[in-house]
Amino acid sequence: MMDPISLKKEILRRVNTLSYELQCKLLEYIDFLTQKLPKGVPGKQILKFAGSISQEDLQAMEKAVEDSC
């Protein structure tokens, strides 16, 4: 495992080899990794919603996901 200084230097060295477009994408990814995500709620609080989506709607959602992926 690298020490923190060596790690930062290696990251910077590798970033400098990327095209401008890839550096922009990397920055977006870093923003994603460092964003503060909202705190969720315990599962017990949302159990009341279990089964509230119809089978027909579930199938439509599944098809939409499959078509998009």
Residue pairs with C-beta under 8 A, 6 or more apart in sequence:
2 10
15 23
15 26
18 26
53 61
